[in-house]
Amino acid sequence: MVSFSVPVAGGGPGFRFSVPQLGVLFAGSRNRQLPRAVCQGLVTGLACNGFSFLVGCAAGVDRCFSKALSESE
């Protein structure tokens, strides 16, 4: 497992995450999209280096990465 934390503006308690080693979590805004080439490039590059993926199921960025994963080898 790999653990990391994300600080919160203003010095409040941050968020702590743990994911399997070589795991990537793609999540983001429900109201924004990413270009297909960006998502496909990240998925391809990380997969070639042995990473596995976790993806949210919301609209927006989550859907962009889900689609990229479904279209990748």
CYANA upper distance limits for C-alpha pairs under 8 A (distance plus 0.5 A):
  1 MET  CA     18 SER  CA      6.70
  1 MET  CA     19 VAL  CA      5.98
  1 MET  CA     20 PRO  CA      4.89
  1 MET  CA     21 GLN  CA      5.33
  2 VAL  CA     18 SER  CA      5.95
  2 VAL  CA     19 VAL  CA      5.95
  2 VAL  CA     20 PRO  CA      6.58
  2 VAL  CA     21 GLN  CA      5.86
  3 SER  CA     16 ARG  CA      7.59
  3 SER  CA     17 PHE  CA      6.01
  3 SER  CA     18 SER  CA      4.70
  3 SER  CA     19 VAL  CA      7.04
  4 PHE  CA     16 ARG  CA      6.31
  4 PHE  CA     17 PHE  CA      5.98
  4 PHE  CA     18 SER  CA      7.04
  5 SER  CA     14 GLY  CA      7.06
  5 SER  CA     15 PHE  CA      5.94
  5 SER  CA     16 ARG  CA      4.70
  5 SER  CA     17 PHE  CA      6.57
  6 VAL  CA     14 GLY  CA      5.93
  6 VAL  CA     15 PHE  CA      5.68
  6 VAL  CA     16 ARG  CA      6.94
  7 PRO  CA     11 GLY  CA      7.80
  7 PRO  CA     12 GLY  CA      8.11
  7 PRO  CA     13 PRO  CA      7.48
  7 PRO  CA     14 GLY  CA      4.78
  7 PRO  CA     15 PHE  CA      7.07
  8 VAL  CA     12 GLY  CA      6.11
  8 VAL  CA     13 PRO  CA      6.92
  8 VAL  CA     14 GLY  CA      5.45
  8 VAL  CA     15 PHE  CA      8.11
 19 VAL  CA     23 GLY  CA      6.51
 19 VAL  CA     24 VAL  CA      8.12
 22 LEU  CA     50 GLY  CA      7.16
 22 LEU  CA     51 PHE  CA      5.07
 22 LEU  CA     52 SER  CA      6.83
 23 GLY  CA     51 PHE  CA      5.76
 23 GLY  CA     52 SER  CA      5.25
 23 GLY  CA     53 PHE  CA      6.15
 23 GLY  CA     54 LEU  CA      7.83
 24 VAL  CA     51 PHE  CA      7.15
 24 VAL  CA     52 SER  CA      6.66
 24 VAL  CA     53 PHE  CA      5.38
 24 VAL  CA     54 LEU  CA      6.57
 25 LEU  CA     53 PHE  CA      6.41
 25 LEU  CA     54 LEU  CA      5.12
 25 LEU  CA     55 VAL  CA      6.34
 26 PHE  CA     53 PHE  CA      7.98
 26 PHE  CA     54 LEU  CA      6.81
 26 PHE  CA     55 VAL  CA      5.56
 26 PHE  CA     56 GLY  CA      7.37
 26 PHE  CA     61 VAL  CA      8.44
 26 PHE  CA     62 ASP  CA      7.03
 26 PHE  CA     65 PHE  CA      7.33
 27 ALA  CA     55 VAL  CA      6.76
 27 ALA  CA     56 GLY  CA      6.22
 27 ALA  CA     61 VAL  CA      6.78
 27 ALA  CA     62 ASP  CA      5.66
 28 GLY  CA     60 GLY  CA      7.81
 28 GLY  CA     61 VAL  CA      5.58
 28 GLY  CA     62 ASP  CA      6.62
 29 SER  CA     33 GLN  CA      8.36
 29 SER  CA     60 GLY  CA      6.42
 29 SER  CA     61 VAL  CA      6.20
 29 SER  CA     62 ASP  CA      8.18
 30 ARG  CA     58 ALA  CA      6.75
 30 ARG  CA     59 ALA  CA      5.50
 30 ARG  CA     60 GLY  CA      4.69
 30 ARG  CA     61 VAL  CA      6.77
 30 ARG  CA     62 ASP  CA      7.93
 31 ASN  CA     59 ALA  CA      7.81
 31 ASN  CA     60 GLY  CA      5.86
 31 ASN  CA     61 VAL  CA      8.36
 32 ARG  CA     60 GLY  CA      5.56
 32 ARG  CA     61 VAL  CA      6.66
 33 GLN  CA     60 GLY  CA      5.58
 33 GLN  CA     61 VAL  CA      5.70
 33 GLN  CA     64 CYS  CA      7.10
 34 LEU  CA     38 VAL  CA      7.24
 34 LEU  CA     39 CYS  CA      7.36
 34 LEU  CA     60 GLY  CA      8.48
 34 LEU  CA     61 VAL  CA      6.72
 34 LEU  CA     64 CYS  CA      6.94
 35 PRO  CA     39 CYS  CA      7.16
 35 PRO  CA     64 CYS  CA      8.48
 36 ARG  CA     40 GLN  CA      6.50
 36 ARG  CA     64 CYS  CA      7.57
 36 ARG  CA     68 ALA  CA      7.60
 37 ALA  CA     41 GLY  CA      6.35
 38 VAL  CA     42 LEU  CA      6.77
 39 CYS  CA     43 VAL  CA      6.65
 39 CYS  CA     64 CYS  CA      7.31
 39 CYS  CA     65 PHE  CA      6.24
 39 CYS  CA     68 ALA  CA      6.48
 40 GLN  CA     44 THR  CA      6.47
 40 GLN  CA     65 PHE  CA      8.28
 40 GLN  CA     68 ALA  CA      5.79
 40 GLN  CA     69 LEU  CA      8.08
 40 GLN  CA     72 SER  CA      7.98
 41 GLY  CA     45 GLY  CA      6.42
 42 LEU  CA     46 LEU  CA      6.46
 43 VAL  CA     47 ALA  CA      6.42
 43 VAL  CA     65 PHE  CA      8.38
 43 VAL  CA     68 ALA  CA      7.53
 43 VAL  CA     69 LEU  CA      7.16
 43 VAL  CA     72 SER  CA      8.22
 44 THR  CA     48 CYS  CA      6.64
 44 THR  CA     72 SER  CA      7.77
 45 GLY  CA     49 ASN  CA      7.22
 46 LEU  CA     50 GLY  CA      7.16
 46 LEU  CA     51 PHE  CA      6.00
 47 ALA  CA     51 PHE  CA      5.57
 47 ALA  CA     52 SER  CA      7.25
 55 VAL  CA     62 ASP  CA      6.69
 55 VAL  CA     65 PHE  CA      7.57
 55 VAL  CA     66 SER  CA      7.01
 56 GLY  CA     62 ASP  CA      5.72
 56 GLY  CA     63 ARG  CA      8.20
 57 CYS  CA     62 ASP  CA      6.42
 57 CYS  CA     63 ARG  CA      7.07
 57 CYS  CA     66 SER  CA      8.38
 58 ALA  CA     62 ASP  CA      6.07
 58 ALA  CA     63 ARG  CA      6.81
 59 ALA  CA     63 ARG  CA      5.69
 60 GLY  CA     64 CYS  CA      6.88
 61 VAL  CA     65 PHE  CA      6.94
 62 ASP  CA     66 SER  CA      6.68
 63 ARG  CA     67 LYS  CA      6.54
 64 CYS  CA     68 ALA  CA      6.81
 65 PHE  CA     69 LEU  CA      6.60
 66 SER  CA     70 SER  CA      6.66
 67 LYS  CA     71 GLU  CA      6.73
 68 ALA  CA     72 SER  CA      6.66
